[in-house]
């Protein structure tokens, strides 16, 4: 008896090897497709978040612009009111109004600074 494998055994071995390589190739192909799918989902998610952040920034910019315009309008109205009081000779009323606004402004600035220092 010889120790060498016969041709049938070799043919069967190569057939099994071929099937195993085909199976491994299909498995790698499946993993590749899965990774490509995940990549597409991740890229779509990143783009959606990017667009969402841009929309948020535009909204915030619009809101801050509205706040500034409102503040400017209020200040103009107050200035007009003070000018009218000055023309009517009511200087003491103007002094009281200015004192109230200065006190309120300083209080607001102090409160803002206190809140900022507490948040850190």
Biopython code that builds the backbone (N, CA, C, O; Angstrom):
import numpy as np
from Bio.PDB.StructureBuilder import StructureBuilder

atoms = [
    (1, "UNK", "N", (0.821, -1.179, 0.000)),
    (1, "UNK", "CA", (0.000, 0.000, 0.000)),
    (1, "UNK", "C", (0.864, 1.240, 0.000)),
    (1, "UNK", "O", (1.895, 1.322, 0.668)),
    (2, "UNK", "N", (0.425, 2.148, -0.734)),
    (2, "UNK", "CA", (1.211, 3.373, -0.760)),
    (2, "UNK", "C", (0.530, 4.428, 0.091)),
    (2, "UNK", "O", (-0.687, 4.411, 0.277)),
    (3, "UNK", "N", (1.350, 5.361, 0.613)),
    (3, "UNK", "CA", (0.825, 6.420, 1.464)),
    (3, "UNK", "C", (0.262, 7.577, 0.657)),
    (3, "UNK", "O", (-0.331, 8.484, 1.242)),
    (4, "UNK", "N", (0.414, 7.584, -0.614)),
    (4, "UNK", "CA", (-0.067, 8.696, -1.424)),
    (4, "UNK", "C", (-1.578, 8.597, -1.611)),
    (4, "UNK", "O", (-2.118, 7.507, -1.801)),
    (5, "UNK", "N", (-2.255, 9.746, -1.556)),
    (5, "UNK", "CA", (-3.713, 9.720, -1.738)),
    (5, "UNK", "C", (-4.041, 9.405, -3.189)),
    (5, "UNK", "O", (-3.310, 9.769, -4.110)),
    (6, "UNK", "N", (-5.111, 8.749, -3.353)),
    (6, "UNK", "CA", (-5.480, 8.439, -4.728)),
    (6, "UNK", "C", (-6.215, 9.612, -5.358)),
    (6, "UNK", "O", (-6.555, 10.583, -4.681)),
    (7, "UNK", "N", (-6.450, 9.513, -6.627)),
    (7, "UNK", "CA", (-6.989, 10.626, -7.406)),
    (7, "UNK", "C", (-8.390, 11.015, -6.963)),
    (7, "UNK", "O", (-8.737, 12.195, -7.008)),
    (8, "UNK", "N", (-9.200, 10.062, -6.538)),
    (8, "UNK", "CA", (-10.562, 10.388, -6.093)),
    (8, "UNK", "C", (-10.529, 11.246, -4.831)),
    (8, "UNK", "O", (-11.286, 12.206, -4.687)),
    (9, "UNK", "N", (-9.640, 10.874, -3.935)),
    (9, "UNK", "CA", (-9.541, 11.647, -2.697)),
    (9, "UNK", "C", (-9.042, 13.062, -2.973)),
    (9, "UNK", "O", (-9.530, 14.025, -2.383)),
    (10, "UNK", "N", (-8.074, 13.178, -3.865)),
    (10, "UNK", "CA", (-7.560, 14.495, -4.231)),
    (10, "UNK", "C", (-8.626, 15.335, -4.921)),
    (10, "UNK", "O", (-8.768, 16.525, -4.641)),
    (11, "UNK", "N", (-9.359, 14.720, -5.809)),
    (11, "UNK", "CA", (-10.422, 15.435, -6.515)),
    (11, "UNK", "C", (-11.482, 15.907, -5.522)),
    (11, "UNK", "O", (-11.970, 17.034, -5.611)),
    (12, "UNK", "N", (-11.836, 15.029, -4.569)),
    (12, "UNK", "CA", (-12.830, 15.393, -3.565)),
    (12, "UNK", "C", (-12.297, 16.530, -2.672)),
    (12, "UNK", "O", (-13.020, 17.471, -2.343)),
    (13, "UNK", "N", (-11.023, 16.415, -2.295)),
    (13, "UNK", "CA", (-10.405, 17.455, -1.472)),
    (13, "UNK", "C", (-10.428, 18.798, -2.190)),
    (13, "UNK", "O", (-10.788, 19.814, -1.595)),
    (14, "UNK", "N", (-10.047, 18.810, -3.464)),
    (14, "UNK", "CA", (-10.053, 20.065, -4.225)),
    (14, "UNK", "C", (-11.463, 20.589, -4.429)),
    (14, "UNK", "O", (-11.673, 21.802, -4.463)),
    (15, "UNK", "N", (-12.413, 19.708, -4.563)),
    (15, "UNK", "CA", (-13.815, 20.125, -4.710)),
    (15, "UNK", "C", (-14.304, 20.799, -3.425)),
    (15, "UNK", "O", (-14.963, 21.839, -3.460)),
    (16, "UNK", "N", (-13.966, 20.181, -2.294)),
    (16, "UNK", "CA", (-14.343, 20.769, -1.005)),
    (16, "UNK", "C", (-13.634, 22.116, -0.817)),
    (16, "UNK", "O", (-14.241, 23.082, -0.355)),
    (17, "UNK", "N", (-12.350, 22.172, -1.176)),
    (17, "UNK", "CA", (-11.601, 23.424, -1.099)),
    (17, "UNK", "C", (-12.259, 24.492, -1.950)),
    (17, "UNK", "O", (-12.387, 25.638, -1.519)),
    (18, "UNK", "N", (-12.675, 24.132, -3.148)),
    (18, "UNK", "CA", (-13.315, 25.075, -4.063)),
    (18, "UNK", "C", (-14.630, 25.585, -3.478)),
    (18, "UNK", "O", (-14.915, 26.782, -3.535)),
    (19, "UNK", "N", (-15.427, 24.684, -2.918)),
    (19, "UNK", "CA", (-16.696, 25.094, -2.303)),
    (19, "UNK", "C", (-16.446, 25.996, -1.092)),
    (19, "UNK", "O", (-17.172, 26.962, -0.861)),
    (20, "UNK", "N", (-15.415, 25.665, -0.331)),
    (20, "UNK", "CA", (-15.089, 26.485, 0.834)),
    (20, "UNK", "C", (-14.642, 27.879, 0.409)),
    (20, "UNK", "O", (-15.016, 28.866, 1.043)),
    (21, "UNK", "N", (-13.858, 27.973, -0.642)),
    (21, "UNK", "CA", (-13.423, 29.276, -1.148)),
    (21, "UNK", "C", (-14.602, 30.066, -1.708)),
    (21, "UNK", "O", (-14.691, 31.277, -1.508)),
    (22, "UNK", "N", (-15.512, 29.381, -2.411)),
    (22, "UNK", "CA", (-16.717, 30.054, -2.911)),
    (22, "UNK", "C", (-17.550, 30.597, -1.759)),
    (22, "UNK", "O", (-18.033, 31.729, -1.799)),
    (23, "UNK", "N", (-17.710, 29.759, -0.722)),
    (23, "UNK", "CA", (-18.486, 30.188, 0.440)),
    (23, "UNK", "C", (-17.818, 31.399, 1.103)),
    (23, "UNK", "O", (-18.491, 32.367, 1.458)),
    (24, "UNK", "N", (-16.496, 31.337, 1.266)),
    (24, "UNK", "CA", (-15.770, 32.448, 1.886)),
    (24, "UNK", "C", (-15.878, 33.716, 1.029)),
    (24, "UNK", "O", (-16.025, 34.818, 1.558)),
    (25, "UNK", "N", (-15.804, 33.552, -0.277)),
    (25, "UNK", "CA", (-15.945, 34.698, -1.182)),
    (25, "UNK", "C", (-17.330, 35.326, -1.039)),
    (25, "UNK", "O", (-17.454, 36.549, -0.969)),
    (26, "UNK", "N", (-18.361, 34.499, -0.995)),
    (26, "UNK", "CA", (-19.719, 35.025, -0.828)),
    (26, "UNK", "C", (-19.885, 35.714, 0.529)),
    (26, "UNK", "O", (-20.563, 36.735, 0.643)),
    (27, "UNK", "N", (-19.254, 35.136, 1.553)),
    (27, "UNK", "CA", (-19.322, 35.732, 2.882)),
    (27, "UNK", "C", (-18.641, 37.116, 2.878)),
    (27, "UNK", "O", (-19.170, 38.073, 3.443)),
    (28, "UNK", "N", (-17.486, 37.209, 2.248)),
    (28, "UNK", "CA", (-16.791, 38.496, 2.155)),
    (28, "UNK", "C", (-17.584, 39.494, 1.327)),
    (28, "UNK", "O", (-17.619, 40.683, 1.643)),
    (29, "UNK", "N", (-18.213, 39.016, 0.281)),
    (29, "UNK", "CA", (-19.048, 39.882, -0.550)),
    (29, "UNK", "C", (-20.228, 40.414, 0.257)),
    (29, "UNK", "O", (-20.584, 41.587, 0.140)),
    (30, "UNK", "N", (-20.833, 39.558, 1.072)),
    (30, "UNK", "CA", (-21.941, 39.974, 1.933)),
    (30, "UNK", "C", (-21.460, 41.025, 2.935)),
    (30, "UNK", "O", (-22.137, 42.031, 3.145)),
    (31, "UNK", "N", (-20.297, 40.801, 3.556)),
    (31, "UNK", "CA", (-19.757, 41.758, 4.513)),
    (31, "UNK", "C", (-19.452, 43.093, 3.838)),
    (31, "UNK", "O", (-19.695, 44.157, 4.408)),
    (32, "UNK", "N", (-18.921, 43.026, 2.623)),
    (32, "UNK", "CA", (-18.623, 44.246, 1.884)),
    (32, "UNK", "C", (-19.910, 45.025, 1.601)),
    (32, "UNK", "O", (-19.958, 46.241, 1.786)),
    (33, "UNK", "N", (-20.940, 44.327, 1.155)),
    (33, "UNK", "CA", (-22.229, 44.990, 0.876)),
    (33, "UNK", "C", (-22.822, 45.576, 2.154)),
    (33, "UNK", "O", (-23.395, 46.666, 2.135)),
    (34, "UNK", "N", (-22.686, 44.863, 3.247)),
    (34, "UNK", "CA", (-23.191, 45.352, 4.527)),
    (34, "UNK", "C", (-22.440, 46.621, 4.947)),
    (34, "UNK", "O", (-23.046, 47.587, 5.411)),
    (35, "UNK", "N", (-21.123, 46.603, 4.778)),
    (35, "UNK", "CA", (-20.334, 47.793, 5.116)),
    (35, "UNK", "C", (-20.687, 48.975, 4.216)),
    (35, "UNK", "O", (-20.756, 50.113, 4.680)),
    (36, "UNK", "N", (-20.908, 48.708, 2.939)),
    (36, "UNK", "CA", (-21.299, 49.780, 2.019)),
    (36, "UNK", "C", (-22.650, 50.367, 2.430)),
    (36, "UNK", "O", (-22.848, 51.581, 2.400)),
    (37, "UNK", "N", (-23.566, 49.492, 2.809)),
    (37, "UNK", "CA", (-24.882, 49.951, 3.251)),
    (37, "UNK", "C", (-24.751, 50.812, 4.505)),
    (37, "UNK", "O", (-25.371, 51.871, 4.605)),
    (38, "UNK", "N", (-23.944, 50.353, 5.459)),
    (38, "UNK", "CA", (-23.728, 51.125, 6.690)),
    (38, "UNK", "C", (-23.083, 52.467, 6.379)),
    (38, "UNK", "O", (-23.429, 53.484, 6.981)),
    (39, "UNK", "N", (-22.144, 52.469, 5.438)),
    (39, "UNK", "CA", (-21.474, 53.702, 5.053)),
    (39, "UNK", "C", (-22.482, 54.696, 4.489)),
    (39, "UNK", "O", (-22.441, 55.880, 4.822)),
    (40, "UNK", "N", (-23.388, 54.220, 3.636)),
    (40, "UNK", "CA", (-24.395, 55.101, 3.046)),
    (40, "UNK", "C", (-25.322, 55.672, 4.113)),
    (40, "UNK", "O", (-25.678, 56.850, 4.076)),
    (41, "UNK", "N", (-25.707, 54.822, 5.064)),
    (41, "UNK", "CA", (-26.593, 55.286, 6.142)),
    (41, "UNK", "C", (-25.883, 56.332, 6.993)),
    (41, "UNK", "O", (-26.477, 57.350, 7.349)),
    (42, "UNK", "N", (-24.624, 56.088, 7.319)),
    (42, "UNK", "CA", (-23.863, 57.030, 8.141)),
    (42, "UNK", "C", (-23.684, 58.359, 7.406)),
    (42, "UNK", "O", (-23.849, 59.424, 8.000)),
    (43, "UNK", "N", (-23.349, 58.298, 6.127)),
    (43, "UNK", "CA", (-23.188, 59.541, 5.361)),
    (43, "UNK", "C", (-24.496, 60.313, 5.272)),
    (43, "UNK", "O", (-24.505, 61.541, 5.363)),
    (44, "UNK", "N", (-25.599, 59.596, 5.093)),
    (44, "UNK", "CA", (-26.899, 60.267, 5.046)),
    (44, "UNK", "C", (-27.221, 60.914, 6.393)),
    (44, "UNK", "O", (-27.763, 62.018, 6.445)),
    (45, "UNK", "N", (-26.886, 60.222, 7.477)),
    (45, "UNK", "CA", (-27.129, 60.767, 8.814)),
    (45, "UNK", "C", (-26.279, 62.007, 9.054)),
    (45, "UNK", "O", (-26.756, 63.000, 9.602)),
    (46, "UNK", "N", (-25.023, 61.944, 8.643)),
    (46, "UNK", "CA", (-24.133, 63.094, 8.817)),
    (46, "UNK", "C", (-24.646, 64.290, 8.021)),
    (46, "UNK", "O", (-24.654, 65.412, 8.526)),
    (47, "UNK", "N", (-25.068, 64.060, 6.792)),
    (47, "UNK", "CA", (-25.595, 65.162, 5.975)),
    (47, "UNK", "C", (-26.864, 65.745, 6.582)),
    (47, "UNK", "O", (-27.060, 66.960, 6.574)),
    (48, "UNK", "N", (-27.734, 64.868, 7.112)),
    (48, "UNK", "CA", (-28.965, 65.359, 7.736)),
    (48, "UNK", "C", (-28.649, 66.204, 8.964)),
    (48, "UNK", "O", (-29.269, 67.247, 9.173)),
    (49, "UNK", "N", (-27.689, 65.764, 9.780)),
    (49, "UNK", "CA", (-27.311, 66.540, 10.956)),
    (49, "UNK", "C", (-26.680, 67.872, 10.553)),
    (49, "UNK", "O", (-26.917, 68.899, 11.189)),
    (50, "UNK", "N", (-25.880, 67.844, 9.494)),
    (50, "UNK", "CA", (-25.244, 69.072, 9.021)),
    (50, "UNK", "C", (-26.303, 70.076, 8.564)),
    (50, "UNK", "O", (-26.234, 71.257, 8.905)),
    (51, "UNK", "N", (-27.280, 69.603, 7.793)),
    (51, "UNK", "CA", (-28.360, 70.487, 7.336)),
    (51, "UNK", "C", (-29.182, 70.994, 8.509)),
    (51, "UNK", "O", (-29.608, 72.149, 8.526)),
    (52, "UNK", "N", (-29.404, 70.122, 9.496)),
    (52, "UNK", "CA", (-30.175, 70.516, 10.677)),
    (52, "UNK", "C", (-29.442, 71.607, 11.452)),
    (52, "UNK", "O", (-30.058, 72.571, 11.906)),
    (53, "UNK", "N", (-28.123, 71.454, 11.604)),
    (53, "UNK", "CA", (-27.344, 72.490, 12.292)),
    (53, "UNK", "C", (-27.370, 73.803, 11.524)),
    (53, "UNK", "O", (-27.443, 74.874, 12.126)),
    (54, "UNK", "N", (-27.312, 73.727, 10.206)),
    (54, "UNK", "CA", (-27.372, 74.955, 9.409)),
    (54, "UNK", "C", (-28.725, 75.637, 9.591)),
    (54, "UNK", "O", (-28.798, 76.859, 9.722)),
    (55, "UNK", "N", (-29.798, 74.838, 9.597)),
    (55, "UNK", "CA", (-31.130, 75.410, 9.822)),
    (55, "UNK", "C", (-31.217, 76.040, 11.208)),
    (55, "UNK", "O", (-31.795, 77.115, 11.371)),
    (56, "UNK", "N", (-30.637, 75.364, 12.216)),
    (56, "UNK", "CA", (-30.652, 75.920, 13.571)),
    (56, "UNK", "C", (-29.897, 77.242, 13.627)),
    (56, "UNK", "O", (-30.345, 78.198, 14.260)),
    (57, "UNK", "N", (-28.742, 77.288, 12.955)),
    (57, "UNK", "CA", (-27.961, 78.536, 12.951)),
    (57, "UNK", "C", (-28.734, 79.664, 12.284)),
    (57, "UNK", "O", (-28.758, 80.788, 12.784)),
    (58, "UNK", "N", (-29.367, 79.362, 11.153)),
    (58, "UNK", "CA", (-30.156, 80.398, 10.466)),
    (58, "UNK", "C", (-31.291, 80.884, 11.361)),
    (58, "UNK", "O", (-31.566, 82.082, 11.426)),
    (59, "UNK", "N", (-31.946, 79.957, 12.048)),
    (59, "UNK", "CA", (-33.048, 80.323, 12.934)),
    (59, "UNK", "C", (-32.535, 81.190, 14.080)),
    (59, "UNK", "O", (-33.135, 82.213, 14.409)),
    (60, "UNK", "N", (-31.412, 80.773, 14.693)),
    (60, "UNK", "CA", (-30.851, 81.542, 15.805)),
    (60, "UNK", "C", (-30.422, 82.937, 15.355)),
    (60, "UNK", "O", (-30.636, 83.916, 16.070)),
    (61, "UNK", "N", (-29.820, 83.025, 14.178)),
    (61, "UNK", "CA", (-29.425, 84.338, 13.668)),
    (61, "UNK", "C", (-30.645, 85.225, 13.454)),
    (61, "UNK", "O", (-30.618, 86.418, 13.756)),
    (62, "UNK", "N", (-31.710, 84.632, 12.931)),
    (62, "UNK", "CA", (-32.948, 85.389, 12.728)),
    (62, "UNK", "C", (-33.542, 85.849, 14.042)),
    (62, "UNK", "O", (-34.022, 86.976, 14.155)),
    (63, "UNK", "N", (-33.509, 84.970, 15.040)),
    (63, "UNK", "CA", (-34.049, 85.334, 16.345)),
    (63, "UNK", "C", (-33.225, 86.433, 16.993)),
    (63, "UNK", "O", (-33.783, 87.371, 17.563)),
    (64, "UNK", "N", (-31.898, 86.330, 16.914)),
    (64, "UNK", "CA", (-31.064, 87.377, 17.533)),
    (64, "UNK", "C", (-31.247, 88.705, 16.804)),
    (64, "UNK", "O", (-31.225, 89.761, 17.436)),
    (65, "UNK", "N", (-31.426, 88.665, 15.486)),
    (65, "UNK", "CA", (-31.673, 89.896, 14.735)),
    (65, "UNK", "C", (-32.988, 90.533, 15.173)),
    (65, "UNK", "O", (-33.069, 91.750, 15.341)),
    (66, "UNK", "N", (-34.020, 89.704, 15.357)),
    (66, "UNK", "CA", (-35.312, 90.226, 15.826)),
    (66, "UNK", "C", (-35.169, 90.856, 17.210)),
    (66, "UNK", "O", (-35.772, 91.892, 17.491)),
    (67, "UNK", "N", (-34.365, 90.223, 18.076)),
    (67, "UNK", "CA", (-34.168, 90.771, 19.420)),
    (67, "UNK", "C", (-33.489, 92.135, 19.355)),
    (67, "UNK", "O", (-33.882, 93.062, 20.064)),
    (68, "UNK", "N", (-32.478, 92.259, 18.512)),
    (68, "UNK", "CA", (-31.778, 93.536, 18.393)),
    (68, "UNK", "C", (-32.702, 94.617, 17.833)),
    (68, "UNK", "O", (-32.706, 95.746, 18.324)),
    (69, "UNK", "N", (-33.479, 94.277, 16.816)),
    (69, "UNK", "CA", (-34.406, 95.258, 16.262)),
    (69, "UNK", "C", (-35.446, 95.672, 17.292)),
    (69, "UNK", "O", (-35.806, 96.847, 17.366)),
    (70, "UNK", "N", (-35.930, 94.736, 18.080)),
    (70, "UNK", "CA", (-36.901, 95.061, 19.127)),
    (70, "UNK", "C", (-36.279, 95.979, 20.169)),
    (70, "UNK", "O", (-36.896, 96.953, 20.602)),
    (71, "UNK", "N", (-35.052, 95.657, 20.569)),
    (71, "UNK", "CA", (-34.372, 96.487, 21.561)),
    (71, "UNK", "C", (-34.144, 97.895, 21.030)),
    (71, "UNK", "O", (-34.349, 98.874, 21.749)),
    (72, "UNK", "N", (-33.726, 97.998, 19.793)),
    (72, "UNK", "CA", (-33.502, 99.321, 19.181)),
    (72, "UNK", "C", (-34.812, 100.098, 19.115)),
    (72, "UNK", "O", (-34.826, 101.294, 19.404)),
    (73, "UNK", "N", (-35.909, 99.449, 18.743)),
    (73, "UNK", "CA", (-37.209, 100.118, 18.669)),
    (73, "UNK", "C", (-37.639, 100.624, 20.040)),
    (73, "UNK", "O", (-38.146, 101.740, 20.159)),
    (74, "UNK", "N", (-37.441, 99.815, 21.069)),
    (74, "UNK", "CA", (-37.808, 100.229, 22.424)),
    (74, "UNK", "C", (-36.967, 101.430, 22.865)),
    (74, "UNK", "O", (-37.482, 102.381, 23.451)),
    (75, "UNK", "N", (-35.668, 101.369, 22.572)),
    (75, "UNK", "CA", (-34.795, 102.488, 22.950)),
    (75, "UNK", "C", (-35.176, 103.769, 22.218)),
    (75, "UNK", "O", (-35.127, 104.852, 22.801)),
    (76, "UNK", "N", (-35.549, 103.659, 20.962)),
    (76, "UNK", "CA", (-35.979, 104.844, 20.203)),
    (76, "UNK", "C", (-37.250, 105.427, 20.801)),
    (76, "UNK", "O", (-37.370, 106.645, 20.939)),
    (77, "UNK", "N", (-38.195, 104.574, 21.156)),
    (77, "UNK", "CA", (-39.449, 105.045, 21.767)),
    (77, "UNK", "C", (-39.164, 105.745, 23.096)),
    (77, "UNK", "O", (-39.745, 106.790, 23.385)),
    (78, "UNK", "N", (-38.271, 105.171, 23.901)),
    (78, "UNK", "CA", (-37.924, 105.786, 25.187)),
    (78, "UNK", "C", (-37.245, 107.138, 24.965)),
    (78, "UNK", "O", (-37.534, 108.108, 25.666)),
    (79, "UNK", "N", (-36.345, 107.195, 23.988)),
    (79, "UNK", "CA", (-35.670, 108.469, 23.698)),
    (79, "UNK", "C", (-36.665, 109.528, 23.237)),
    (79, "UNK", "O", (-36.586, 110.684, 23.653)),
    (80, "UNK", "N", (-37.584, 109.138, 22.393)),
    (80, "UNK", "CA", (-38.618, 110.086, 21.933)),
    (80, "UNK", "C", (-39.446, 110.576, 23.122)),
    (80, "UNK", "O", (-39.747, 111.766, 23.223)),
    (81, "UNK", "N", (-39.810, 109.670, 24.012)),
    (81, "UNK", "CA", (-40.584, 110.026, 25.205)),
    (81, "UNK", "C", (-39.797, 111.004, 26.081)),
    (81, "UNK", "O", (-40.360, 111.969, 26.598)),
    (82, "UNK", "N", (-38.510, 110.755, 26.243)),
    (82, "UNK", "CA", (-37.672, 111.646, 27.059)),
    (82, "UNK", "C", (-37.530, 113.015, 26.408)),
    (82, "UNK", "O", (-37.577, 114.033, 27.098)),
    (83, "UNK", "N", (-37.357, 113.055, 25.101)),
    (83, "UNK", "CA", (-37.248, 114.339, 24.396)),
    (83, "UNK", "C", (-38.544, 115.132, 24.557)),
    (83, "UNK", "O", (-38.513, 116.341, 24.786)),
    (84, "UNK", "N", (-39.677, 114.451, 24.437)),
    (84, "UNK", "CA", (-40.970, 115.141, 24.619)),
    (84, "UNK", "C", (-41.077, 115.713, 26.033)),
    (84, "UNK", "O", (-41.533, 116.842, 26.210)),
    (85, "UNK", "N", (-40.660, 114.943, 27.037)),
    (85, "UNK", "CA", (-40.710, 115.434, 28.421)),
    (85, "UNK", "C", (-39.778, 116.634, 28.617)),
    (85, "UNK", "O", (-40.119, 117.575, 29.333)),
    (86, "UNK", "N", (-38.619, 116.599, 27.992)),
    (86, "UNK", "CA", (-37.691, 117.726, 28.115)),
    (86, "UNK", "C", (-38.302, 118.984, 27.502)),
    (86, "UNK", "O", (-38.216, 120.063, 28.088)),
    (87, "UNK", "N", (-38.917, 118.852, 26.326)),
    (87, "UNK", "CA", (-39.553, 120.015, 25.684)),
    (87, "UNK", "C", (-40.724, 120.552, 26.500)),
    (87, "UNK", "O", (-41.044, 121.737, 26.413)),
    (88, "UNK", "N", (-41.361, 119.702, 27.284)),
    (88, "UNK", "CA", (-42.474, 120.163, 28.109)),
    (88, "UNK", "C", (-41.998, 120.737, 29.446)),
    (88, "UNK", "O", (-42.806, 121.194, 30.254)),
    (89, "UNK", "N", (-40.683, 120.709, 29.672)),
    (89, "UNK", "CA", (-40.137, 121.292, 30.894)),
    (89, "UNK", "C", (-40.248, 120.367, 32.089)),
    (89, "UNK", "O", (-40.280, 120.853, 33.220)),
    (90, "UNK", "N", (-40.305, 119.115, 31.903)),
    (90, "UNK", "CA", (-40.443, 118.161, 33.005)),
    (90, "UNK", "C", (-39.105, 117.449, 33.247)),
    (90, "UNK", "O", (-39.007, 116.228, 33.123)),
    (91, "UNK", "N", (-38.098, 118.223, 33.589)),
    (91, "UNK", "CA", (-36.750, 117.696, 33.784)),
    (91, "UNK", "C", (-36.671, 116.722, 34.957)),
    (91, "UNK", "O", (-35.918, 115.750, 34.906)),
    (92, "UNK", "N", (-37.450, 116.980, 36.020)),
    (92, "UNK", "CA", (-37.419, 116.065, 37.168)),
    (92, "UNK", "C", (-37.967, 114.693, 36.795)),
    (92, "UNK", "O", (-37.477, 113.670, 37.273)),
    (93, "UNK", "N", (-38.981, 114.676, 35.942)),
    (93, "UNK", "CA", (-39.546, 113.402, 35.478)),
    (93, "UNK", "C", (-38.510, 112.648, 34.641)),
    (93, "UNK", "O", (-38.376, 111.429, 34.741)),
    (94, "UNK", "N", (-37.777, 113.407, 33.809)),
    (94, "UNK", "CA", (-36.740, 112.796, 32.983)),
    (94, "UNK", "C", (-35.651, 112.201, 33.867)),
    (94, "UNK", "O", (-35.169, 111.098, 33.606)),
    (95, "UNK", "N", (-35.259, 112.934, 34.919)),
    (95, "UNK", "CA", (-34.229, 112.432, 35.840)),
    (95, "UNK", "C", (-34.683, 111.128, 36.501)),
    (95, "UNK", "O", (-33.896, 110.190, 36.625)),
    (96, "UNK", "N", (-35.925, 111.066, 36.916)),
    (96, "UNK", "CA", (-36.443, 109.848, 37.554)),
    (96, "UNK", "C", (-36.476, 108.672, 36.574)),
    (96, "UNK", "O", (-36.125, 107.544, 36.919)),
    (97, "UNK", "N", (-36.906, 108.963, 35.349)),
    (97, "UNK", "CA", (-36.966, 107.911, 34.337)),
    (97, "UNK", "C", (-35.561, 107.387, 34.024)),
    (97, "UNK", "O", (-35.349, 106.177, 33.945)),
    (98, "UNK", "N", (-34.605, 108.304, 33.847)),
    (98, "UNK", "CA", (-33.223, 107.898, 33.566)),
    (98, "UNK", "C", (-32.664, 107.099, 34.737)),
    (98, "UNK", "O", (-31.971, 106.101, 34.540)),
    (99, "UNK", "N", (-32.966, 107.540, 35.956)),
    (99, "UNK", "CA", (-32.495, 106.826, 37.149)),
    (99, "UNK", "C", (-33.066, 105.405, 37.185)),
    (99, "UNK", "O", (-32.349, 104.457, 37.508)),
    (100, "UNK", "N", (-34.332, 105.256, 36.861)),
    (100, "UNK", "CA", (-34.965, 103.925, 36.844)),
    (100, "UNK", "C", (-34.306, 103.027, 35.795)),
    (100, "UNK", "O", (-34.004, 101.866, 36.069)),
    (101, "UNK", "N", (-34.084, 103.566, 34.595)),
    (101, "UNK", "CA", (-33.489, 102.757, 33.528)),
    (101, "UNK", "C", (-32.032, 102.406, 33.809)),
    (101, "UNK", "O", (-31.583, 101.305, 33.492)),
    (102, "UNK", "N", (-31.292, 103.347, 34.405)),
    (102, "UNK", "CA", (-29.897, 103.056, 34.754)),
    (102, "UNK", "C", (-29.845, 101.968, 35.823)),
    (102, "UNK", "O", (-29.036, 101.045, 35.736)),
    (103, "UNK", "N", (-30.704, 102.078, 36.825)),
    (103, "UNK", "CA", (-30.759, 101.068, 37.889)),
    (103, "UNK", "C", (-31.153, 99.701, 37.315)),
    (103, "UNK", "O", (-30.541, 98.684, 37.641)),
    (104, "UNK", "N", (-32.163, 99.689, 36.474)),
    (104, "UNK", "CA", (-32.600, 98.426, 35.867)),
    (104, "UNK", "C", (-31.506, 97.842, 34.970)),
    (104, "UNK", "O", (-31.285, 96.631, 34.963)),
    (105, "UNK", "N", (-30.824, 98.705, 34.215)),
    (105, "UNK", "CA", (-29.740, 98.239, 33.346)),
    (105, "UNK", "C", (-28.587, 97.645, 34.136)),
    (105, "UNK", "O", (-28.065, 96.587, 33.785)),
    (106, "UNK", "N", (-28.191, 98.329, 35.204)),
    (106, "UNK", "CA", (-27.106, 97.818, 36.043)),
    (106, "UNK", "C", (-27.512, 96.508, 36.722)),
    (106, "UNK", "O", (-26.700, 95.592, 36.854)),
    (107, "UNK", "N", (-28.762, 96.426, 37.147)),
    (107, "UNK", "CA", (-29.255, 95.181, 37.749)),
    (107, "UNK", "C", (-29.249, 94.036, 36.749)),
    (107, "UNK", "O", (-28.897, 92.907, 37.089)),
    (108, "UNK", "N", (-29.637, 94.331, 35.517)),
    (108, "UNK", "CA", (-29.637, 93.294, 34.483)),
    (108, "UNK", "C", (-28.223, 92.824, 34.173)),
    (108, "UNK", "O", (-27.980, 91.629, 33.999)),
    (109, "UNK", "N", (-27.292, 93.770, 34.105)),
    (109, "UNK", "CA", (-25.892, 93.410, 33.836)),
    (109, "UNK", "C", (-25.325, 92.584, 34.991)),
    (109, "UNK", "O", (-24.625, 91.597, 34.769)),
    (110, "UNK", "N", (-25.627, 92.987, 36.209)),
    (110, "UNK", "CA", (-25.143, 92.240, 37.377)),
    (110, "UNK", "C", (-25.760, 90.840, 37.415)),
    (110, "UNK", "O", (-25.071, 89.867, 37.723)),
    (111, "UNK", "N", (-27.035, 90.738, 37.108)),
    (111, "UNK", "CA", (-27.690, 89.419, 37.096)),
    (111, "UNK", "C", (-27.115, 88.517, 36.021)),
    (111, "UNK", "O", (-26.926, 87.319, 36.233)),
    (112, "UNK", "N", (-26.844, 89.093, 34.886)),
    (112, "UNK", "CA", (-26.243, 88.320, 33.800)),
    (112, "UNK", "C", (-24.853, 87.809, 34.203)),
    (112, "UNK", "O", (-24.515, 86.645, 33.987)),
    (113, "UNK", "N", (-24.061, 88.708, 34.791)),
    (113, "UNK", "CA", (-22.726, 88.294, 35.250)),
    (113, "UNK", "C", (-22.786, 87.242, 36.326)),
    (113, "UNK", "O", (-21.980, 86.311, 36.325)),
    (114, "UNK", "N", (-23.732, 87.367, 37.256)),
    (114, "UNK", "CA", (-23.890, 86.372, 38.314)),
    (114, "UNK", "C", (-24.291, 85.024, 37.724)),
    (114, "UNK", "O", (-23.756, 83.990, 38.124)),
    (115, "UNK", "N", (-25.220, 85.027, 36.785)),
    (115, "UNK", "CA", (-25.654, 83.775, 36.161)),
    (115, "UNK", "C", (-24.525, 83.122, 35.376)),
    (115, "UNK", "O", (-24.390, 81.899, 35.393)),
    (116, "UNK", "N", (-23.719, 83.913, 34.693)),
    (116, "UNK", "CA", (-22.577, 83.389, 33.921)),
    (116, "UNK", "C", (-21.560, 82.759, 34.868)),
    (116, "UNK", "O", (-21.007, 81.699, 34.574)),
    (117, "UNK", "N", (-21.309, 83.417, 36.017)),
    (117, "UNK", "CA", (-20.316, 82.875, 36.942)),
    (117, "UNK", "C", (-20.825, 81.601, 37.594)),
    (117, "UNK", "O", (-20.017, 80.728, 37.912)),
    (118, "UNK", "N", (-22.110, 81.456, 37.804)),
    (118, "UNK", "CA", (-22.676, 80.234, 38.385)),
    (118, "UNK", "C", (-22.688, 79.080, 37.397)),
    (118, "UNK", "O", (-22.589, 77.922, 37.800)),
    (119, "UNK", "N", (-22.807, 79.378, 36.111)),
    (119, "UNK", "CA", (-22.890, 78.316, 35.101)),
    (119, "UNK", "C", (-21.538, 77.698, 34.811)),
    (119, "UNK", "O", (-21.489, 76.615, 34.227)),
    (120, "UNK", "N", (-20.451, 78.324, 35.186)),
    (120, "UNK", "CA", (-19.104, 77.776, 34.931)),
    (120, "UNK", "C", (-18.699, 76.817, 35.954)),
    (120, "UNK", "O", (-17.599, 76.269, 35.885)),
]
sb = StructureBuilder()
sb.init_structure("model")
sb.init_model(0)
sb.init_chain("A")
sb.init_seg("    ")
for serial, (resi, resn, name, xyz) in enumerate(atoms, 1):
    if name == "N":
        sb.init_residue(resn, " ", resi, " ")
    sb.init_atom(name, np.array(xyz, "f"), 0.0, 1.0, " ", f" {name:<3s}", serial, name[0])
structure = sb.get_structure()
